[in-house]
Amino acid sequence: MFQNGRNSFYLFIIVLSQFAGTSLWFLGNAVIDDFAKLYTTPVNIALVTSVVQAGFIIGTLVFALFTIADRFKSTHLFFLCSIIAALFNLSIIWFAKDVFTLCVFRFFTGFFLAGIYPIGMKIASDIFSKKLGNALGFLVGALVIGTAFPHLLKAQVFQFSFTKILFASSFIAIFGGALIFFFIPASKPLASGRIKYSEFKKQFRIPAFRNAAFGYFGHMWELYAFWAFVPLAIQLHNTLYKPQLDIPFWSFFIIGIGAVSCVIGGILSKKWGSLKVASVSLFVSGACCLLSPVLLTAAPILFLLFLFTWSFFVIADSPQFSALVAQSVPAELKGTALTFVTSIGFGITIISIQLLQKFISSFGAYGFWLLAPGPLFGLYFLLKKKFINRSSKMVRTI
């Protein structure tokens, strides 16, 4: 009983810290109108989102290539990166005089998020080696709320100025890092100080790892592009119907519903397994992609119901992919594997975000069809993984 109580406390702290750190992530999307007014050079959602993603990708590559996640104490790394990311975020207020410097600060914020999101997953996987899908469900749920949080601060309910939003998110991120540092026991580093480039090839030779990774890549093609353009989808809808919807308010709740789905998916994974939960989520979100041109132009109630449904399923599989990846590699490479796969996945998001901006500009709601190949691709590899698992069981019983 004591063990369960302690683990519940650890999970609560990790979840709270993950929410705090990831509140820095989509901040630019929530205050994009303020940035557009500040600078003479045009700035849009695709640019502000992609530059953070690019920073995160470079950061995760550096962490993976130097096996940083497995060579240093994860809790110390999380705390340090939380402070540095928060400082870069806060620096926008005083030093971002044009779009270029804004992008530089957002890039480095993204770079040090590589020490928050995947490292948080590693901390959770170290503590919850059993029932990992359930734990990661709560953890990714925290990421979802962190992603949506700046939209809430910008909504008419609060109407925070962009400087207040920057201050609030930076303070929260540092606070989250401190919680991890002071309350979560530091695990012993497992990897040696030597960089092992050959390990990346070895990982992809493992069928379970390879299929989980490719499934995740298909999921990522859809996820962040969808999140980035939720405000634009509502804006397009407002041109068709009145009264107009409060874009930041509804963006927060639409994106935030994914936190509930991550938790539910985590609970279901204990009964169904991560593979089944991820497969169902990909199937439904893929169907939403195909239905989007009709339902994104539907009456307000149906439109909101559709976006809530899409957002619910678009993220529910994310923690399950992390669990599948973590469980398919040796313990000493777990952190590096998670970081490496995450890096590639986020590289894919830059392409889909940039293309979606162009497709929506050219084709309106039909532009969202661009996202459909992602879940279809991911579903193919998950079904392939399921077939491999069944084949392996049959071989063992012969």
PyMOL commands that set and color helices and strands:
alter all, ss='L'
color gray80, all
select helices_A, chain A and resi 2-22+27-30+32-38+45-65+68-71+74-95+99-113+117-127+132-154+162-183+198-204+207-238+247-272+274-295+300-316+318-326+331-371+373-397
alter helices_A, ss='H'
color red, helices_A
deselect
rebuild
show_as cartoon
